[in-house]
Amino acid sequence: MRHRKSSCNFSRTSSHKKALFYNLSKFLIKHEFIKTTLKKAKELRKFIEPMITLSKIDTLSHRRHIFKKLRDKIIIRKLFLILGKRYINRNGGYLRIVKYRKRAGDGAVLAIVELLNE
């Protein structure tokens, strides 16, 4: 039965899925713009938005909490110094997901994921 299952497993183990989304999160924070499938983009929102919300208040515990997941000091520095300040007056909805096109090989719907400029 499907009761209380809120996410897709993408035919991966849980550790592989977690690594996938943390790597997508790192690239999104670094470049502020990525292209991926629509399903991955919608799941990525669950990983990245709580991190941006934590980065609004720069405390040691918030830095350690995010470092435990992302493991990159440069990305965390950008997250707290640039993105946290950018979204200080915003209560959520930091990403824009736009359908892009269908992939030629398998017909998967691709999407553009970008951080908003507010």
C-alpha positions, 0 to 999 in steps of 0.5 A: 500500500502507498499510505504516507509515502510522500516521495519517489524512490527513483529506483535508488537506495535511500543513501544513493537518493540522499547523495543525489539530492545533496549533490544537486543542492550543492550545484544549485547553490554554486551556480544558482541554476541547473537543468534536471528532470521535473520529478527530481526538481520537485523533490529537490525543493524539499532538500534545499528550502529548509537549508536556505531557511536555516541560513537566514540566521547565521549561528554555529549550530545552523552552520554545523547542521548544514555542513553535516549534509553538504560537506563543502565549506565554500558552498556553506559560506555562499549559502550563509553570506549571500543567499541567507541575506538575499532571502531574509525578508522572504518566508519561503518559495526560494526556487523557481521550477520551469518546464523546459522540454522533453528529453530526446532519449526517453521522453522525460520532461526536463525542468530548469531550477533557479534561485529567485533574485529577491 
